[in-house]
Amino acid sequence: MTSKTRVVVIGAGPAGARLAQRLGPDALLIGEEEHAPYNRLLLAEVLAGRYSPEIIALPAPTSPQLRARVVRVDREDRLVHCDDGSVIAYETLVLATGSNPVLPALRGLFEPGARDLPKGVHAFRTMDDCLALSAAVREGTRAVVIGGGLLGVSAARALAERGAQVVMAQQGERLMERQLDAKASELVHRHLTGMDVEIHTECRVRGIHCTDGTVHAVELADHYRLEADLVVLACGVRPRTGLAVAAGLEVRKGIVVDDELRTSDPHIRAIGDCAEHDGHVYGLAAPALDQADTLAALLTSDPAPRYTGTRALTRLTLAEQGTGPLDLAAFGETEALPGDDVVQLTDATRRTYRKVVVRDDRLVGGVLIGELGTVGALARAWEGAEPLPTDGAPLLHLLTNHGGS
């Protein structure tokens, strides 16, 4: 049976759910997960036991929803085929398929011909991943987190709060090296160490060892073994583009879109983690929501807006039992180039660190840890990309509690 819908949205993550919410009854939202759309940024809070899954649910879209897996897109007849036998005709199709976790090429990760991870080995991307991890962790559980980026740091912190004995294996020189400068990364490292997280940087994982399909150790490149009851794969994400590739759309790093978020097929748009705009695949929540809002306006407004990119700010809270939280925010370029002006304020007693990078009288990046009173003003100055005031005020005013406002 074939039904017809003006806009069909594939993917019920934050981008797809936001678009469906904006479009209302004119859209049909198709999602694979059994759970209602939720805020992925708060999965670590669910793993830590701080929030229940219901708390991080997104507002329910007013559009109709279908829980199914899309198996094929027929561009010629503009039909979407689902694994439950449903066939939906569309006027406009929106791919909001998100991303998949990167599964590293580790010895022993998959048995020949197997598609499922060994027992005790978990990705950390979906609500099901989170709930499976939460059910497996106990006081004293030996957990190895592979990856020291934003996702790995979040998972390690949450597991430590649950009482697990956590070891992190990071291939890079430092934690969160894509978002933070060396000083800020050192503070995060120190904070996690204070939570009894054991951290190994410049450390490559060679493989995992299983007995009867259950993990019991992680082997490093130098053959050193880390005993493990749980292994968390936090090695990043990769745009989910399988449907687009099979449909013959242009795909590079992600599904290529223009300023109207249109793919190489004028009847198909793409937003969120799966989309590549102007060479960028963001993989962050803020750009995904910006794209959803822009596309909703494009489909309903005249004159229509354009999507010109998003300047995304990274925020994270590292809570420690018995002490206050350690908040951090980072944006833009946190490492200075020759000729840049840099201002830093550090207070070891209060565990605060603030830094901004200025180039040609414009704020190009910054990082704040422990004291985020100026983050709003700094973010506005950075996002606007406007020249900073030239009234002779010192750069230090950017880091004071009223700076930049």
C-alpha positions, 0 to 999 in steps of 0.5 A: 500500500502506498501513501503520499506525504508532502515531506518525508523525514528519515531519521528521528534524531535531534535534527529530524525531530526538530524539522518534523516539529517545525513542519507539523502535519505536513511531515512524516517522521520515520525513525528506527529506534524504539525510543521517542526522540531524545537529546543525545548530548545528555546520554552521559547523564543517563549513564551516570544515573543522574537522569532517567531516559524520559527526562532527556526526551525531546518535545514530541513532534506534532507530525505523524511518526512511523517506526521502521527502517528505510531500506530503499529510496526510489528517486524516479518514482519518489518512493520510500520503501520500509522494512515493514512493507510500507511504501511512502510517496514524497514530494520532498524527502529529507535525509536526517540519518545521522551518524554511526559510531566508528568501530576501530579495526581491532584484532578480536573485535569481530569473529569471522562472519559475525556482525555483533560486538562481543559481550561486554563491548559497547558503542556509546551513541544511542539510547540502547547503547546507553541503557546496555552500558548502564545495566552492565556497570557495577561498583568495581567494574573494570571499564576500558574506554577507547578514545579520549575525545568529547565522547570518551571523556563523557563516558569515562566520567559517567562510568567513574561516577557509577563506581567503575574502575575506569581506564582511558586509552587515547591514541592522541597526545592529550584529551579532547585535542580537537576542542581544547588547547594543551592547558585546558586539556591538562585540567580535564586530565587532572580532573578525571585523574582526581576521579580515579580514572587511569589515563593513557595518552599516545597509546594505541590499542591493538586488539581485544581478548575474549573468552566464549564471546565475552571480553576480558582484556584489551591489548595495547600496541606494546602488548601490555594488557588491561583487564576489562569487564567492559569496553567502551568504543568512543572513537568518533562517529562517521556520517550515515550515508548508505541510503544516499549512496545506494540512491546515487546521490553525491556523497563525499565525507557526507551527503553533499548539500548546497545553501538550500540544503538540497542534495544532487537530487532537487527533491531530496534534502539532507540535514544534521550529522549526515550532511556535508555543507561547504566541505564541512561535516559538523557532527554537533548538535547546534549545526544540526538544529540550525539546519533543521530550522533553516530547512523548515523556513525554506520549505514554508517561507517566501522569501526563503533563507539560506544556510551559510554555516554554523559556528558551534560552541562545545560545552561539557560539565564534568561533575565529581562526587563530593565536589562541585562540577568542572564546567568547560566551553570551547569555540573556534581556534584555541591554538594561536598562530604567529602574530595572534594576540592571546590573553590567558587568566589562570587560577589554580586554587579555583580551578579556572582557566580562561583564554581568548585568541584575537587575530586582526582585531577579531575574536577567532577562538577561546576556551574557558574552564571553571568560570563561564560567566563571560561565555555568552558575550564571547560567543556572540563576539565570535559568532558575529565575526565583527571587529572588536572595539578599538577604543583602547580597551585592553584585551583583558576586558574580554575575560572579565565578567562583563567583558565583551558585552 
